[in-house]
Amino acid sequence: MAISDEERRIFEELQKDIERDDPAFARRLSETSLRLRGTLLNIVIFLAGVVLLLFGVGLQNTLVGIAGFGLMIYSGIRASTGKGIVRKIEEDGSDPDVMV
């Protein structure tokens, strides 16, 4: 069910009010959304790896099984290194992980 133009306008006003009144809270909300997307992508990659691994075992095809296992490892590395997770950016917009 789509929202009406009036409801959309109200949501936009609420968003602007939150950003104006509490910018830290608004930033946390947007970071949570990005973090969730990164986590969901890692889960999808992992599940694709499991499917490939099982498919490779079923076909007795070692290369397909290894590719599936590789995807599973890749998703684990992505999750543990924070890929897909928003890094903390300093207030002035600079990235603390980048050395100049």
C-alpha positions in Angstrom: 0.0 0.0 0.0 1.5 3.3 -1.1 1.6 6.3 1.1 -0.2 9.5 0.1 1.5 12.8 -0.8 0.3 14.2 2.5 1.9 11.3 4.5 5.1 11.6 2.5 5.2 15.4 3.3 4.7 14.6 7.0 7.5 12.0 7.0 9.8 14.5 5.3 9.0 17.1 7.9 9.7 14.7 10.7 13.0 13.7 9.1 14.0 17.3 8.8 13.0 18.0 12.4 15.0 15.1 13.7 18.1 16.1 11.7 17.8 19.7 13.0 17.1 18.8 16.7 19.4 15.8 17.1 21.9 15.3 14.2 23.8 12.6 16.1 20.6 10.5 16.4 19.7 11.1 12.7 23.3 10.0 11.7 22.9 6.8 13.8 19.6 5.9 12.1 21.2 6.3 8.6 24.3 4.3 9.7 22.1 1.5 11.1 20.3 1.2 7.7 23.6 1.0 5.9 25.0 -1.5 8.4 21.9 -3.7 7.9 22.4 -3.7 4.1 26.0 -4.7 4.5 25.0 -7.5 6.9 22.3 -8.8 4.6 24.7 -8.8 1.6 27.1 -10.9 3.7 24.4 -13.3 4.5 23.3 -13.6 0.8 27.0 -14.2 -0.2 27.4 -16.9 2.4 24.2 -18.7 1.5 25.2 -18.6 -2.2 28.4 -20.2 -1.2 26.6 -22.9 0.7 24.4 -23.6 -2.3 27.4 -23.8 -4.6 29.2 -26.0 -2.2 26.3 -28.4 -1.9 25.7 -28.3 -5.7 29.4 -29.1 -6.2 29.2 -32.1 -3.9 26.0 -33.3 -5.6 27.6 -33.1 -9.0 30.9 -34.4 -7.7 32.5 -31.3 -9.2 35.4 -30.2 -7.0 35.8 -26.8 -8.7 32.2 -25.8 -8.0 32.5 -27.0 -4.4 35.8 -25.0 -4.0 34.1 -21.9 -5.5 31.2 -22.2 -3.0 33.7 -22.6 -0.1 35.6 -19.6 -1.3 32.4 -17.5 -1.3 31.7 -18.6 2.3 35.2 -17.6 3.3 34.9 -14.3 1.5 31.7 -13.4 3.3 33.3 -14.2 6.6 36.3 -12.0 5.8 33.9 -9.2 4.7 32.0 -9.5 7.9 35.1 -9.6 10.2 36.9 -6.7 8.5 33.8 -4.5 8.5 33.2 -4.3 4.8 29.6 -3.1 4.3 29.7 -1.5 7.8 29.9 2.2 8.0 33.2 3.5 9.3 33.2 6.4 11.7 33.8 9.6 9.9 35.2 12.6 11.8 32.9 15.7 12.2 34.9 17.6 9.5 34.2 14.8 7.0 37.7 13.3 7.1 38.2 9.6 7.3 40.4 8.7 10.4 41.7 5.5 8.7 43.2 7.5 5.8 46.7 8.8 6.5 47.7 12.0 4.6 
